[in-house]
Amino acid sequence: MQRQTALKRQKERARIEKQREKTANRLERRNDKGSTGAQAPGEDPDIAGIIPGPQPPAVD
């Protein structure tokens, strides 16, 4: 019977630790999201800085 109780405590600690990590990751992403550089109005951030034309050869 004591083994089951110990397993329950271990599971509960793991669950709480995982929740703390998730909360920390959310806060980190929220802070990173606000710190992105300012984009020009109407500029697509996915293609910003891409130079059109022939690209240099990929080095293997």
Secondary structure per residue as TSV (DSSP state, phi and psi in degrees):
chain	resnum	aa	ss	phi	psi
A	1	M	-	360.0	-35.2
A	2	Q	H	-69.6	-30.1
A	3	R	H	-63.1	-40.7
A	4	Q	H	-64.0	-40.4
A	5	T	H	-63.9	-42.2
A	6	A	H	-64.2	-39.7
A	7	L	H	-64.4	-39.3
A	8	K	H	-63.1	-43.1
A	9	R	H	-62.9	-42.5
A	10	Q	H	-62.9	-43.8
A	11	K	H	-62.6	-43.1
A	12	E	H	-64.0	-42.2
A	13	R	H	-62.1	-42.1
A	14	A	H	-64.3	-40.2
A	15	R	H	-64.1	-44.0
A	16	I	H	-64.9	-42.5
A	17	E	H	-63.1	-41.8
A	18	K	H	-63.0	-40.4
A	19	Q	H	-64.4	-39.4
A	20	R	H	-62.4	-42.9
A	21	E	H	-63.2	-41.8
A	22	K	H	-63.4	-41.7
A	23	T	H	-64.0	-42.9
A	24	A	H	-63.1	-41.0
A	25	N	H	-64.4	-40.2
A	26	R	H	-61.4	-45.5
A	27	L	H	-63.0	-41.2
A	28	E	H	-62.9	-44.9
A	29	R	H	-63.7	-39.5
A	30	R	H	-63.3	-41.8
A	31	N	H	-68.6	-39.4
A	32	D	H	-66.9	-36.0
A	33	K	H	-61.8	-39.8
A	34	G	H	-76.3	-17.3
A	35	S	T	-95.8	8.7
A	36	T	S	-68.9	150.8
A	37	G	-	-63.7	151.6
A	38	A	-	-71.5	132.0
A	39	Q	-	-99.7	152.5
A	40	A	-	-67.5	144.7
A	41	P	T	-59.8	132.0
A	42	G	T	85.5	-1.3
A	43	E	-	-89.3	132.4
A	44	D	-	-80.3	120.1
A	45	P	T	-66.3	-21.1
A	46	D	T	-71.1	-29.8
A	47	I	T	-114.6	9.8
A	48	A	T	-65.2	133.3
A	49	G	T	86.4	0.8
A	50	I	-	-83.0	132.8
A	51	I	-	-99.4	123.7
A	52	P	-	-71.8	156.6
A	53	G	S	111.8	-173.1
A	54	P	-	-62.4	141.2
A	55	Q	-	-100.9	152.3
A	56	P	-	-65.3	150.7
A	57	P	-	-63.7	142.7
A	58	A	-	-74.3	133.6
A	59	V	-	-94.0	128.2
A	60	D	-	-84.7	360.0
